[in-house]
Amino acid sequence: MMFVSGETCEPSAETAGMVEEIVRGQIIEMLQKCSSIASRRGSRSLSTQDLIFLMSHDIGKASRLRTYLSWKYVRKSARDNDPSLGAEVHDSGDHPDDPVGPTTMGQKRVRTALPWGIASSFSEQFDETEEGEDEDAVEENAATLQRLRNADERTRGMTRDQYVHWSRCRQASFTYRKGKRFRDWVGIRTITDATLDDDIIDILGFLAFEIVQTLTEEALEVKRLEHKVSLGAREESKKRKRGNLWFSAEEQRTPIEQRHIVEAFRRLQSPKPKWRAMKNLSAGVFKSKLTLV
């Protein structure tokens, strides 16, 4: 997953272990908060709307999650309508930018309805079209297109075998055919007594992929700034060469280290200016909460 997100070198076992622990901590925090939301609703089971509500602070991620759920519904409908497509149409990974196969192109995508949305206030619902895209979809498309541009830039000079390896890495998943291992790894039974169906586990796998992607991109930015400071902007511009990332010199391509992950996670956990301004109104030491990446 780190390779797909931009890392071109093989990270050390310690770095990969640190990323796994961060992802696990984030999933545990999600489950605890979703359990609190479900208990306020008077329900003993978590719903997809609880997770979407939890991600509502990040408009782009919440919109990507709704898109993921809509395409998941399309694949499920395709399998129900034609059982022979069961081996062809499946949720093979957690990557939000996976292309849609030809078997699902004719299916109609359905957006997940939200009880706190404006549309829920009306008795009759209308079909969403491309002309009626909301601001959430616009922000989602901007982030998705930027990641697709980065992926195109990295894969432009790859050979066929290299691109096959890239595609296989792109299908990596925390939960596909590993639902029980994922439950045991997170320790769901010790975190919440709420009921979690397979859809919730798939969503958690999607969000875990998003966490790895965001953390890797931020760590690469930290490493780039560190490299810029150590060599100097002028010296860096002379040594930087445009070419195939697979055949870059080893001395110019170093893997992400633990300090880059730590600094990236610290940046992602930094409170926004508006929250810092509110804390300035009163004295005392404030205990910061874990922020969802």
Backbone as a ProteinNet text record, in pm:
[ID]
protein_1_A
[PRIMARY]
MMFVSGETCEPSAETAGMVEEIVRGQIIEMLQKCSSIASRRGSRSLSTQDLIFLMSHDIGKASRLRTYLSWKYVRKSARDNDPSLGAEVHDSGDHPDDPVGPTTMGQKRVRTALPWGIASSFSEQFDETEEGEDEDAVEENAATLQRLRNADERTRGMTRDQYVHWSRCRQASFTYRKGKRFRDWVGIRTITDATLDDDIIDILGFLAFEIVQTLTEEALEVKRLEHKVSLGAREESKKRKRGNLWFSAEEQRTPIEQRHIVEAFRRLQSPKPKWRAMKNLSAGVFKSKLTLV
[TERTIARY]
82.5	0	86.2	197.5	287.7	350	375.5	431.9	335.4	208.1	107.4	91	111.4	92	208.7	317.5	428.3	563.9	570.7	699.2	757.3	880.2	941.5	1042.8	1082.2	1178.5	1108.5	1175.1	1119.7	1142.4	1036.5	1055.3	1103.1	1167.4	1215.3	1098.6	1126.2	1021.7	974	1065.8	1026.9	932.5	960.9	873.9	736.5	733.2	604.6	526.3	596.5	529	470.9	542.9	491.2	366	366.6	248.1	129.9	154.6	47.3	-10.2	76.2	27.4	-54.4	-12.5	-89.7	-226.3	-229.1	-356.9	-445.3	-387.4	-465.3	-521.9	-440.8	-489.8	-602.4	-592.7	-698.3	-827.9	-817.1	-936.2	-1001.9	-921.1	-976.5	-1050.3	-992.1	-1057.9	-1189.4	-1191.5	-1315.8	-1423.3	-1386.1	-1484	-1538.6	-1453.9	-1500.1	-1597.2	-1564.2	-1652.7	-1782	-1773.4	-1895.2	-1984.5	-1925.2	-2005.3	-2077.9	-2012	-2077.6	-2193.6	-2173.6	-2281.3	-2398.2	-2368.2	-2474.5	-2552.6	-2482.8	-2552.9	-2645.3	-2608	-2696	-2820	-2806.5	-2923.4	-3007.9	-2955.8	-3027.7	-3015.7	-2904.8	-2884.7	-2762.8	-2766.2	-2655.4	-2570.2	-2597.8	-2521	-2475.5	-2355.8	-2302.2	-2356	-2380.3	-2430.1	-2328.5	-2345.1	-2256.6	-2271.2	-2389.5	-2411.4	-2331.9	-2308	-2225.7	-2083.5	-2028.3	-1892.6	-1886	-1988.3	-1990.4	-1999.9	-2084.2	-2095.7	-1963.2	-1890	-1761.3	-1659.3	-1672.9	-1580.9	-1630.3	-1738.9	-1798.6	-1708.2	-1607.6	-1515.6	-1424.8	-1404.8	-1325.3	-1421.8	-1457.4	-1559.9	-1517.6	-1391.8	-1345.7	-1347.2	-1300.2	-1298.2	-1439.3	-1528.6	-1667.3	-1732.6	-1702.8	-1759.8	-1700.5	-1569.4	-1508	-1565	-1595.3	-1655.7	-1794.5	-1872.6	-2005.2	-1994.4	-1894.4	-1874.2	-1835.1	-1749.2	-1709.4	-1829.6	-1917.9	-2037.4	-2132.4	-2142.6	-2232.4	-2184.5	-2052.6	-2000.9	-2006.4	-1994.5	-2010.1	-2152.4	-2248.8	-2387.9	-2407.8	-2340.2	-2351.2	-2296.6	-2181.4	-2123.6	-2213.9	-2269.8	-2359	-2483.5	-2538	-2655.1	-2622	-2501.5	-2461.1	-2449.8	-2397.2	-2387.3	-2525	-2616.7	-2750.9	-2828.1	-2808.7	-2881	-2825.3	-2694.5	-2631.2	-2531.1	-2568.5	-2476.6	-2348.2	-2348.9	-2228.2	-2116.3	-2148.4	-2047.1	-1980.7	-2011.8	-1959.2	-1808.6	-1745.9	-1600.4	-1536.1	-1614.7	-1558.7	-1582.2	-1699.4	-1733.1	-1718.5	-1618.2	-1596.6	-1521.2	-1521.6	-1448.8	-1308.9	-1217.3	-1084.3	-988.5	-1020.9	-928.9	-999.3	-920.1	-974.1	-940.4	-874.2	-831.6	-953.1	-967.9	-1086.6	-1089.3	-976.1	-969.8	-969.9	-1011.1	-1014.5	-1111.1	-1072.4	-1163.8	-1279.2	-1388.9	-1507.6	-1501.5	-1528.9	-1521.6	-1634.7	-1624.4	-1728.9	-1860.2	-1856.8	-1980.4	-2064.1	-2005.2	-2079	-2105.1	-2061.6	-2079.2	-2225.4	-2307.4	-2448.6	-2532	-2474.1	-2548.9	-2557.1	-2663.4	-2683.5	-2626.4	-2544.4	-2481.5	-2578.3	-2589.4	-2681.9	-2601.3	-2625.8	-2558.2	-2624.3	-2542.6	-2594	-2670.1	-2794.9	-2876.7	-2835.4	-2827	-2786.7	-2904.2	-2933.5	-3049.4	-3033.9	-2909.1	-2888.9	-2872.9	-2886.6	-2874.6	-2999.4	-2983.1	-3095.3	-3202.7	-3161.2	-3258.3	-3352.2	-3307.9	-3393.3	-3510.7	-3509.9	-3619.6	-3740.6	-3724.2	-3832.5	-3889.1	-4018.6	-4085	-4050	-4024.8	-3989.5	-3844.2	-3775.3	-3634.7	-3619.9	-3517.5	-3489.6	-3357.3	-3341.7	-3220.3	-3109.2	-2991.4	-2877	-2814.8	-2780.7	-2718.3	-2584.7	-2511.3	-2381.7	-2395.2	-2507.8	-2525.9	-2554.2	-2602	-2638.6	-2536.9	-2409.6	-2307.4	-2297.4	-2285.1	-2273.5	-2127.5	-2104.8	-1968.7	-1883.5	-1945	-1870	-1810.7	-1890.5	-1841.3	-1730.4	-1740.5	-1637	-1504.8	-1509.5	-1386.9	-1331.2	-1421.2	-1377.5	-1307.5	-1366	-1307.5	-1171.8	-1155.7	-1027.7	-917.8	-945.6	-845.8	-818.1	-923.2	-905.5	-825.8	-854.5	-781.3	-634.2	-604	-465.1	-390.3	-453.6	-388.5	-372.6	-469	-457	-344.8	-326.5	-214.3	-81.2	-71.6	51.9	79.3	-26.5	-9.3	32.2	-24.3	12.3	157.1	201.7	340.1	437.3	400.4	489.7	493.2	382.8	374.6	403.1	431.2	446.1	563	673.1	790.8	806.4	703.8	713.5	699.4	764.8	745.2	617.7	588.2	465.9	472.7	585.4	599.1	593.8	653	650.4	509.2	435.4	298.9	208.8	235.4	159.5	183.9	309.8	340.6	270.5	268.6	199.3	50.3	-10	-153.1	-184.5	-96.9	-119.3	-108.5	-12.1	0.6	-120.4	-176.8	-292.7	-416.2	-418.6	-531.5	-514	-411.2	-389.1	-506.1	-538.8	-655.3	-629.6	-686.8	-681.2	-786.1	-893.4	-1009.9	-1055.8	-1019.7	-1071.8	-1021.9	-1116.7	-1088.3	-1002.2	-996.7	-919.5	-999.3	-1132.3	-1216.8	-1189.4	-1173	-1149.3	-1013.8	-911.5	-778.7	-781.3	-857.7	-867.5	-935.3	-1040.3	-1108.6	-1015.4	-938.4	-846.1	-731.4	-684.7	-574	-614.8	-732.9	-781.1	-823.9	-873.4	-925.8	-1064.8	-1152	-1285.2	-1365	-1349.4	-1428.4	-1396.1	-1274.5	-1234.9	-1264.6	-1304.4	-1327.5	-1474.4	-1558.9	-1701.2	-1783.8	-1902	-1998.2	-2099.5	-2088	-2182.8	-2161.1	-2266.3	-2260.9	-2203.5	-2106.5	-2044.2	-2067.1	-2135.4	-2156	-2038.2	-2045	-1934.7	-1916.7	-2024.8	-2012.6	-1930.3	-1950	-1872.7	-1724.9	-1694.9	-1555.8	-1493.4	-1568.7	-1517.3	-1490.6	-1579.1	-1559.2	-1435.4	-1416	-1296.4	-1170.1	-1176.6	-1063.2	-1036.4	-1142	-1127.3	-1064.4	-1112.5	-1058.7	-914.4	-880.3	-742	-650.1	-696.4	-618.5	-600.3	-704.8	-695.6	-593.2	-589.4	-493.9	-351.2	-325.6	-191.8	-152.6	-245	-216.4	-185.8	-268.2	-246.3	-116.1	-88.8	32.8	157	152.6	267.6	292.8	187.6	204	263	218	271.5	415.9	448.6	586	680	634	715.4	741.7	642.2	661.8	762.2	756.2	853	993.5	1007	1138.4	1191.1	1101.9	1144.2	1195.9	1125.4	1170.3	1301.2	1315.3	1439.9	1556.1	1532.2	1635.9	1669.2	1568.6	1590.9	1674.7	1650.5	1727.1	1870.9	1891.2	2025.9	2114.8	2060.6	2140.9	2134.3	2027.2	2010.1	1927.3	1847.3	1756.1	1831.2	1942.1	2013.8	2082.3	2145.7	2214.6	2115.8	1998.1	1897	1844.5	1823.8	1770.4	1867.6	1997.8	2095.6	2098.9	2080.8	2092.9	1963.5	1852.4	1724.7	1715.3	1683.9	1673.7	1537.1	1484.9	1355.6	1377.9	1314.3	1331.7	1242.3	1267.7	1190.2	1225.9	1125.4	1149.7	1204	1182.3	1228.9	1380.6	1442.9	1585.6	1660.6	1605.2	1675.2	1793.6	1895.9	2014.6	1978.9	2045.6	2012.6	2044	2152.4	2186.9	2086.5	2012	1913.2	1775	1755.5	1626.2	1642.9	1607.4	1614.6	1473.4	1450.4	1314.4	1271	1142.1	1087.3	1130.6	1177	1222.3	1120.5	1148.7	1054.2	1035.8	1142.8	1131.2	1038.9	1035.9	945.2	799.9	774.5	638.7	594.7	685	651	617.2	699.2	674.1	547.2	523.7	401.3	278.1	282.5	168	148.9	259.1	247.7	181	216.3	154.2	5.4	-28.8	-170	-250.8	-183.5	-251.9	-257.5	-187.9	-185.6	-325.2	-369.2	-503.9	-511.5	-631	-652.6	-647.3	-617	-606.3	-731.4	-849.8	-972.2	-985.7	-936.6	-941.9	-838.9	-722.1	-621.5	-669.9	-744.1	-795.7	-895.8	-977.7	-1074	-1004.6	-892.2	-821.4	-751.2	-725.6	-658	-747.2	-876.6	-968.6	-965	-905.8	-899.8	-762.6	-726.7	-595	-601.8	-483	-477	-417.5	-391.1	-334.1	-446.5	-446.1	-550.3	-492.8	-566.9	-529.1	-586.7	-497.8	-542.5	-593.5	-698.4	-755.6	-693.4	-704.7	-653.9	-741	-678.1	-748.8	-748.2	-862.6	-871.4	-804.3	-713.9	-638.4	-727.8
-120.4	0	125.8	123.3	237.5	256	145.6	154.7	223.3	189.5	252	398.9	433.8	571.4	661.9	607.1	691.8	646	555	504.3	408.9	437.1	357.2	257.6	268.7	176.7	85.4	-22.1	-116.5	-62.8	-29.1	23.6	-85.7	-44.5	-140.4	-201.4	-313.1	-379.9	-291	-212.6	-122.9	-13.7	41.2	145.3	89.6	-27.1	-89.1	-123.3	-169.5	-199.2	-74.9	37.4	161.7	206.9	194.7	231.6	143.1	14.8	-76.3	-39.2	-1.6	36.2	165	259.1	382.7	352.1	267.4	229.8	159.2	70.1	-2.8	93.4	189.1	287.2	372.3	407.7	486.2	405.5	277.8	193.1	175.8	157.5	144.4	271.3	386.9	514.3	527.5	485.6	489.7	402.4	281.3	189.5	242.6	301.3	356	471.7	560.5	673.6	629	533.8	483.6	411.2	340	273.7	375.7	488.4	594.8	654.7	673.4	727.6	630.4	501	400.8	391.3	403.8	398.6	518	632.3	749.3	729	652.1	620.1	510.3	447.5	337.2	208.4	192.1	72.9	-3.3	-134.3	-219.7	-264.2	-210.1	-244	-116	-120.9	-5.9	-5.1	113.8	129.6	206.5	199.6	273.9	424.4	468.2	610.6	661.1	574.4	614.4	646.5	564.4	588	710.7	730.7	850.1	975.5	970.7	1085	1111.5	1005.4	1021.4	1087.5	1067.8	1126.2	1259.6	1311.5	1433.3	1554.8	1549.4	1662.3	1674	1562.6	1560.1	1538.4	1646.1	1638.3	1545.4	1556.4	1473	1325.3	1289.9	1148.9	1094.3	1173.7	1128.9	1105.8	1192.7	1175.1	1052.8	1029	908.9	782.8	789.4	674.3	645.6	749.9	730.7	675.3	721.7	668	521	486.2	346.2	259.1	307.5	231.1	218.3	324.3	318.1	215.8	212.8	113.2	-27	-37.2	-167.5	-219.1	-129.4	-167.6	-209.3	-140.8	-175.8	-316.1	-347.4	-480.9	-588.3	-557.7	-655.3	-677.9	-570.3	-584.1	-663.5	-642.7	-717.4	-866.4	-900.1	-1041.3	-1103.1	-1026	-1079.2	-1098.9	-1007.1	-1017.7	-1127.3	-1149	-1250.5	-1327.5	-1441.9	-1517.6	-1560	-1567.4	-1609	-1506.8	-1383.8	-1279.5	-1281.8	-1379	-1380.8	-1382.5	-1452.9	-1460.6	-1340.3	-1263.4	-1149.8	-1019	-1002.3	-878.1	-901.8	-845.3	-863.3	-743.4	-729.5	-622.3	-672.9	-652.8	-711.6	-627.5	-504.8	-421.8	-304.6	-223.9	-108.4	20.8	13.7	135.6	210.3	340.6	415	450	438.2	478.8	360.7	242.1	125.4	148.5	117.3	135.4	38	76	-7.4	-98.3	-224.9	-322.4	-306.1	-371	-358.8	-419.3	-513.4	-577.3	-486.4	-382.3	-291.5	-156	-136.7	-6.4	24.9	-77.4	-53.5	-35.5	-60	-47.5	99	131	267.3	283.8	385.1	408.4	480.3	432.2	488.3	548.9	675.5	742.4	705.9	695.2	660.6	778.6	755.3	861.9	884.8	1011.3	1047.2	1110.6	1067.6	1122.4	1268.7	1318.6	1459.8	1546.9	1487.4	1563.6	1644.5	1741.2	1827.7	1747.8	1650.6	1573.5	1492.6	1456.3	1376.3	1456.4	1588.1	1671.5	1667.8	1613.5	1610.1	1468.5	1461.9	1331.8	1257	1328.5	1266.3	1297.1	1195.1	1208.3	1213.3	1280.8	1289.7	1219.1	1177.9	1109	1210.7	1177.3	1264.5	1242.8	1351	1344.6	1415.8	1408.7	1474.5	1625.4	1680.2	1824.5	1870.3	1779.8	1819	1779.8	1773.2	1737.5	1844.8	1800.3	1893.2	1927.7	2012.6	2054.8	1939.3	1843.2	1728	1650.2	1628.6	1554.6	1631	1763.8	1843.6	1829.8	1836.4	1821.8	1680.2	1583.3	1444.1	1424.6	1479	1463.5	1531.2	1645.7	1715.9	1632.5	1575.3	1492.5	1364.3	1303.7	1179.9	1203.2	1312.7	1342.7	1369.7	1436.2	1462.9	1333	1240.5	1111.6	1030.7	1041.7	972.3	1031.4	1163.7	1226.3	1176.8	1169.1	1119.9	975.2	893.1	753.5	743	827.3	825.8	868	964.6	1010.4	900.6	824	718.9	597.3	570.3	448.5	472.9	595.4	627.3	553.4	536.9	472	326.3	264.1	124.3	30.3	-84.5	-190.9	-268	-368.1	-445.2	-521.1	-586.3	-662.6	-571.5	-454.6	-360.6	-310.1	-286.3	-237.8	-347.9	-472.9	-584.1	-589.4	-571	-567.4	-450.1	-335	-217.5	-246.6	-310.2	-340.1	-436	-533.3	-626.7	-556	-468.1	-391.3	-300.4	-253.3	-164.6	-237.1	-369.2	-448.1	-494.9	-446.3	-487	-443.4	-525.1	-498.6	-549.1	-479	-522.6	-629.3	-629	-708.3	-809.7	-796	-887	-1028.3	-1119	-1258.1	-1270.3	-1165.1	-1166.6	-1101.9	-1116.5	-1050.9	-1096.7	-1227.9	-1279.8	-1235	-1239.2	-1192.9	-1044.7	-966.7	-824.1	-800.2	-874.8	-860.8	-894.9	-1002.4	-1042.2	-942.2	-887.9	-791.9	-664	-614.2	-492.5	-521.4	-642	-674.7	-618.4	-640.9	-579.7	-625.6	-751.4	-802.9	-732.4	-685.4	-615.8	-466.4	-416.4	-272.4	-237.5	-314.2	-282	-409.7	-397.6	-507.8	-496.7	-391	-370.5	-474.2	-497.6	-593.5	-526.9	-593.2	-542.9	-643.9	-600	-689.3	-678.5	-754.1	-757	-622.8	-547.7	-416.9	-321.2	-324.9	-238.7	-275.8	-405	-448.7	-401.9	-409.5	-361.8	-211.4	-137	7.8	38.9	-34.5	-14.4	-45.4	-147.1	-175.2	-62.1	-3.3	111.9	230	258.3	369.7	343.3	217.1	183.3	210.8	178.8	210.3	361.2	437.6	583.5	636.4	576.4	620.3	595.2	476.4	445	540.8	570.4	660	801.5	852.5	987.5	996	895.8	895.5	885.7	804.7	790.8	919.3	981.5	1107	1215.9	1223.6	1324.5	1292.4	1164	1125	1155.1	1136.3	1171.2	1321	1399.8	1544.9	1583.4	1517.3	1542.6	1506.5	1392.8	1351	1446.4	1496.7	1591.3	1720.4	1771.2	1893.3	1870.7	1754.3	1722.1	1715.5	1655.6	1647.2	1785	1869.6	2004.7	2086.9	2070.6	2145.3	2095.7	1964.3	1908.2	1941.4	1941	1965.6	2109.4	2178.4	2313.2	2311.9	2414.7	2418	2419.7	2493.2	2503.2	2372.1	2309.8	2184.1	2072.9	2079.7	1977.3	1985.8	2110.3	2126.8	2076.5	2080.5	2031.1	1879.1	1816.1	1670.2	1598.2	1670.6	1604.9	1573.1	1451.3	1406.1	1343.3	1369.7	1313	1181.1	1072.5	942.6	839.6	714.7	604.1	585.3	586.7	574.4	436.7	337.7	202.5	192.2	278.7	268.5	391.1	460.7	573.2	522.4	605.4	566	543.4	444.4	407.1	519.9	594.9	702	817.7	827.7	933	887.7	756	702.5	625.2	683.6	618.5	595.1	486.3	457.2	551.3	555.7	631.9	567.7	648.9	597.8	631.2	579.6	596.3	742.9	820.9	961.9	1037.3	996.2	1059.6	1026.3	901.4	862.2	935.3	946.6	1015.6	1161.6	1228.8	1369.7	1386.9	1295.9	1303.7	1286	1191.4	1169.4	1288	1349.7	1468.6	1583.5	1600.2	1706.2	1680.6	1555.7	1523.5	1536	1526.3	1538.3	1682.1	1773.7	1913	1972.8	2041.4	2100.9	2215.1	2236.3	2344.5	2479.2	2587.5	2718.7	2759.5	2723.7	2766.9	2700.6	2575.2	2508.9	2568.2	2605	2668.2	2803.4	2875.3	3005.6	2991.9	2889.2	2868.6	2837.2	2766.2	2731.7	2851.4	2954.5	3072.1	3154.3	3126.1	3204.4	3164.9	3051	3006.3	2949.2	2951.3	2903.2	2755.5	2696.4	2557.3	2469.9	2346.3	2249	2166.6	2156.4	2083.4	1951.4	1845.7	1713.9	1696.4	1686.2	1673.6	1532.6	1523.3	1394.8	1345.1	1215.2	1155.6	1198.3	1256.9	1303.2	1194.2	1175.2	1076.2	1129.1	1051.9	1092.9	1081.2
0	0	0	73.6	73.9	-63.4	-134.2	-268.6	-363.5	-355.2	-440.3	-405.2	-279.1	-233.8	-266.4	-324	-365	-318.8	-222.7	-175.7	-279.3	-324.1	-429.9	-377.5	-252.2	-193.1	-93.4	-59.4	36.6	177.4	250.7	386.2	480.3	587.6	686	761.8	829.1	906.8	1020.8	1078.1	1187.1	1137.6	1018.8	963.6	929.8	866.4	833.6	959.7	1063	1189.3	1254.2	1244.5	1300.3	1226.1	1094	1015.9	1054	1072.7	1112.2	1248.1	1341.8	1474.8	1469.7	1384.9	1370.3	1310.5	1208.3	1146.8	1248.4	1325.3	1426.2	1530.8	1575	1671.4	1615.9	1488	1425.3	1413.4	1376.6	1365.7	1502.3	1606.6	1742	1781.7	1750.7	1782.6	1706.1	1580.2	1502.7	1565.7	1604.8	1662.9	1794.5	1875.6	2003.2	1982.2	1888.9	1863.3	1796	1705	1640.1	1740.2	1834.2	1937.8	2023	2051.4	2127.4	2048.5	1917.9	1834.2	1827.2	1812.9	1805.2	1935.8	2048.8	2177.8	2195.9	2142	2148.8	2062.9	1956.9	1875.2	1937.1	2041.6	2103.3	2025.9	1953	1871.2	1921.2	1905.7	1946.2	1826.9	1711.8	1592.2	1523.6	1466.6	1394.8	1252.5	1201.2	1065.1	981.9	850.9	761.9	781.5	819.5	842.4	962.5	1061.2	1175.1	1131	1042.9	994.7	904.4	821.9	737.1	823.2	926.6	1017.4	1088.1	1120	1186.8	1095	963.6	866.5	811.7	866.5	810.4	824.4	912.7	925.3	803.1	732.2	609.5	493	424.7	321	208.6	166.3	57	91.3	211.4	250.6	267.4	326.5	341.6	206.2	109.7	-23.6	-92.9	-74.8	-133.1	-70.1	58.7	125.4	70.2	46.2	-12.7	-154.6	-229.5	-363.8	-358.3	-263.4	-246.7	-214.7	-127.7	-92.6	-211.2	-291.3	-406.7	-508.8	-535.4	-629.4	-569.6	-439.6	-375	-394.9	-386.7	-410.9	-556.6	-648.6	-790.7	-815.3	-756.3	-774.5	-715.5	-598.9	-535.3	-620.4	-677.6	-764.1	-889.1	-943.5	-1062.4	-1032	-915.4	-878	-856.5	-795.6	-771.5	-901.4	-996.1	-1123.1	-1213.6	-1204.8	-1289.3	-1204.2	-1149	-1062.5	-1132	-1264.6	-1336	-1325.6	-1281	-1267.4	-1131.6	-1048.9	-912.5	-906.8	-999.8	-998.5	-1063.9	-1139.8	-1212.9	-1141.1	-1081.8	-1014.1	-865.5	-806.6	-663.5	-610.1	-478.6	-412.5	-383.3	-476.9	-465.9	-385.1	-355.2	-280.5	-218.5	-145.5	-76.2	-147	-262.4	-330.2	-382.4	-347.3	-389.2	-535.6	-606	-745.8	-840.6	-793.3	-880.5	-995	-1117.3	-1230	-1222.7	-1281.2	-1282.7	-1403.5	-1383.4	-1491.1	-1589.2	-1704.9	-1806.7	-1762.6	-1667.3	-1623.7	-1536.5	-1481.7	-1394.4	-1457.5	-1581.9	-1644.1	-1668.8	-1692.7	-1719.8	-1595.8	-1479.7	-1356.3	-1314.4	-1244.8	-1198.7	-1059.3	-1042.1	-913.5	-821.1	-698.6	-600.7	-486.8	-460	-350.1	-218.1	-113.1	18.5	76.5	114.8	173	317.7	356.4	491.8	564.4	687.2	758.8	794.9	803.4	835.9	711.1	593.4	470.2	439.8	351.1	314.5	241.7	159.7	81.2	169.4	290.9	379.2	434.1	417.3	466.7	374.4	254.2	156.6	147.1	123.6	116	-11.4	-120	-247.1	-279.5	-329	-363.1	-514.4	-559.8	-702.3	-731.2	-855	-897.2	-917.2	-859.8	-875.5	-1012.9	-1078.7	-1210.4	-1205	-1315.7	-1320.5	-1310.8	-1363.8	-1356.9	-1214.9	-1131	-996	-891.8	-928.9	-832.1	-724.6	-600.6	-490.6	-466.7	-366.5	-337.1	-287.3	-217.9	-170.3	-286.4	-391.8	-507.6	-578.9	-583.8	-648.7	-575	-441.5	-363.1	-373.6	-376.7	-392.2	-525.5	-633.4	-765.6	-774.9	-709.5	-714.1	-649.4	-531.5	-463.6	-540.8	-595.8	-671.3	-798.4	-869.3	-991.9	-963.6	-851.6	-817.4	-790.5	-721.2	-694.9	-823.1	-912.6	-1040.7	-1125.3	-1118.4	-1190.1	-1134.6	-1002.5	-941.5	-981.7	-983.4	-1023.3	-1169.6	-1255.2	-1396.8	-1415.9	-1335.7	-1345.6	-1303.4	-1201.7	-1152.1	-1244.2	-1312.2	-1393.8	-1541.2	-1578.7	-1721.1	-1784.7	-1712.6	-1769.7	-1732.8	-1677.5	-1635.3	-1754.2	-1741.5	-1838.8	-1804.2	-1887.5	-1864	-1731.7	-1704.2	-1580	-1458	-1469.6	-1357.7	-1331.5	-1439.1	-1420.4	-1364.6	-1401	-1342.2	-1192	-1152	-1008.6	-941.1	-1007.7	-955.2	-936.6	-1035.4	-1028.4	-914.5	-893	-782.7	-647.9	-636.2	-511.6	-492.1	-600.8	-593.4	-541	-553.8	-506.5	-362.3	-294.1	-155.3	-68.3	28	112	252.7	349.2	488.2	518.1	442.2	481.5	378.1	251.4	149.4	175.5	202.9	236.4	361.8	440.8	565.7	678.2	672.2	771.1	912.9	933.4	1068	1121	1035.7	1078.1	1112	1035.8	1063.7	1198.4	1227.4	1356.2	1471.9	1455.8	1562.3	1576	1463.2	1467.2	1538.8	1509.8	1575.3	1718.5	1744.1	1876	1897.3	1799.9	1802.7	1924	1962.6	2074.5	2205.7	2220.5	2343	2338.3	2221.6	2206	2219.1	2153.1	2150.5	2154.2	2212.1	2214.1	2101.4	2021.9	1912.5	1802.8	1726.9	1617.1	1492.3	1429.7	1307.7	1195.8	1090.2	976.9	880	772	675.9	605.6	585.6	521.3	606.9	737.6	826.7	820.8	816.7	807.8	677	567.2	438.4	441.8	506.6	516.7	600	708.7	790.6	710.5	623.6	536.9	439	384.6	295	368.5	490.3	567.8	609.8	636.8	670.2	551.7	430.9	311.2	298.1	325.4	318.5	419.2	537.9	639.6	593.1	538.4	488.2	376.9	288.2	176.5	225.5	315.8	368	445.8	528.6	609.6	522.2	417.6	328.5	251.1	201.1	127.3	216.4	340.8	432.9	469.6	487.2	518.9	402.6	279.7	163.3	157.1	194.8	198.6	306.7	421.4	528.4	482.8	414.5	365.8	259.2	174.9	71	132.5	232.4	298.9	373.4	434	503.1	405.2	289.6	186.7	131.4	119.9	68.8	164.8	293.1	392.8	399.1	388.4	401.8	281.9	164.7	45.3	-3.5	31.4	-19.4	-145.8	-161.6	-275.8	-408.9	-415.7	-543.2	-578.5	-482	-507.4	-539.2	-475.8	-500.8	-643.6	-691.7	-826.6	-932.5	-905.9	-1002.7	-1006.7	-891.2	-883.6	-919.2	-911.1	-939.9	-1089.4	-1119.3	-1258.4	-1279.6	-1395.2	-1431.7	-1505.1	-1455.6	-1518.4	-1454.2	-1484.9	-1431.1	-1284.9	-1199.8	-1056.8	-1020.5	-1105.8	-1074.7	-1085.9	-1165.3	-1190.9	-1139.3	-1040.5	-981.2	-899.8	-888.9	-813.3	-667.3	-608.4	-471	-373.7	-402.4	-310.6	-318.3	-429.1	-441.5	-396.1	-382.7	-343	-213.1	-104.5	26.1	76.8	148.1	194.9	306.3	327.9	439.4	570.1	662.7	791.4	899.9	1019.1	1128.6	1166	1159.1	1197.1	1101.6	975.4	879.8	913.1	952.7	990.5	1116.3	1213.3	1338.7	1312.2	1231.6	1201.7	1119.1	1025.6	945.4	1032.6	1124.3	1213.3	1306.9	1350.3	1435.8	1361	1233.6	1154.1	1133.9	1108.1	1087.1	1215.5	1330.7	1458.7	1509.5	1442.2	1487.3	1479.1	1584.8	1581.2	1481.9	1429.3	1335	1406.7	1334	1399.7	1475.4	1425.2	1493.1	1629.7	1642.8	1773	1867.1	1815.2	1900.4	1949.6	1865.6	1906.7	2020.5	2018.2	2125.9	2257.5	2252.1	2374.4	2436.8	2357.6	2411.1	2502.7	2504.7	2586.5	2732.9	2765	2904.1	2931.9	3059.5	3099.3	3135.1	3154.8	3194.1	3085.5	3122.7	3030.9	2969.8	2838.1	2767.7	2717.2	2738.4	2689.4	2549.6	2453.1	2314.8	2288.3	2208	2171.7	2041.6	2021.1	1898.5	1781.4	1681	1562.3	1456.6	1393.4	1286.7	1161.4	1106	987.2	864.5
[MASK]
+++++++++++++++++++++++++++++++++++++++++++++++++++++++++++++++++++++++++++++++++++++++++++++++++++++++++++++++++++++++++++++++++++++++++++++++++++++++++++++++++++++++++++++++++++++++++++++++++++++++++++++++++++++++++++++++++++++++++++++++++++++++++++++++++++++++++++++++++++++++++++++++++++++

